[in-house]
Amino acid sequence: MADIMKKSALPCLLALAGLNFGFVQPAVAEDNPNRINASLGAATHSGDVSAFLSADYTYKFSNNIAAAIFYERAGGDFDIEAVGITVGYIFENGFKFGVGPGLEHKLRDGKTLDLWHVTAGYDWPINNWTVGPTASYDFIESNNNVLYVGLAVGFGF
């Protein structure tokens, strides 16, 4: 499973970069400032891989600057939850990027650590819905950094 993550992370990140530079353009969708997203995928750290679920609420201001709150949960050997806020930018072509502080809670030993959350994704709009790849990286105080790669589904209102 770790080999799959290593082989799929680079193409996913390259695809996100290509979308940002306009090689692929999404269809025009209604511009909703509020968005709720849910993601499912794989988390990896030091060769270990686990499934993760995440959710976030994003508010997009009129100038494409966005603020979000997020929640992540990785099971298996990770057994962690993370929460935080990000500030970012949503490009007209569907690419989005954000960064911000948060906290990681290790469920097994009860430790809570500071983190910096960096996230990128791409949204293909389908009416008020979106779907697309997402990737995020948590720089954690203990240097047990975690990479998340998955698929996000969102609803705008």
C-alpha positions, 0 to 999 in steps of 0.5 A, spaced: 500 500 500 505 504 501 508 503 494 501 505 491 501 512 495 508 513 493 507 512 486 500 516 486 502 522 490 507 525 484 502 524 479 496 527 483 500 533 485 503 534 478 496 534 475 494 539 480 499 543 478 497 542 471 490 544 472 493 551 476 496 553 470 490 552 465 491 546 461 484 544 463 479 548 464 472 547 468 465 548 466 462 555 469 459 553 475 454 558 480 459 562 484 457 560 492 461 563 497 459 557 502 462 550 501 462 544 505 467 539 503 468 531 505 474 527 503 476 520 503 483 517 501 489 515 504 494 518 509 501 516 509 507 517 514 514 514 514 511 508 509 505 507 514 499 508 510 492 509 513 485 511 511 482 518 512 476 522 512 476 529 513 471 535 512 471 542 512 467 549 511 470 554 506 467 561 506 470 565 499 470 572 499 469 576 493 476 577 491 477 569 491 480 569 498 478 564 502 477 562 509 476 555 512 475 550 518 477 543 517 477 536 521 481 530 519 481 523 522 486 518 520 485 511 523 489 504 523 496 505 526 495 513 526 489 514 530 489 521 530 484 527 529 486 534 527 483 540 527 484 547 524 483 553 520 486 555 513 486 562 509 487 561 502 486 562 494 481 559 490 483 560 482 478 562 477 480 555 473 478 551 479 485 550 483 485 552 490 490 552 495 490 554 503 495 554 509 494 555 516 495 553 524 491 547 527 492 541 533 493 534 532 490 529 537 493 523 538 487 518 541 492 513 543 496 517 548 492 523 549 497 528 546 495 534 543 501 537 538 501 544 534 501 543 526 501 547 520 496 545 515 498 546 507 492 544 502 491 544 495 486 541 491 481 542 484 474 542 484 470 540 478 463 544 478 457 540 477 451 545 478 452 547 486 456 540 487 464 539 486 468 533 485 476 533 485 482 531 487 485 533 494 492 533 497 494 536 504 500 536 508 501 537 516 507 539 519 507 537 526 510 539 532 513 532 533 516 531 526 511 526 525 508 529 518 502 526 515 501 527 507 493 526 505 491 524 498 484 523 496 478 525 493 473 531 495 466 532 494 463 539 496 456 542 496 456 550 495 450 554 498 
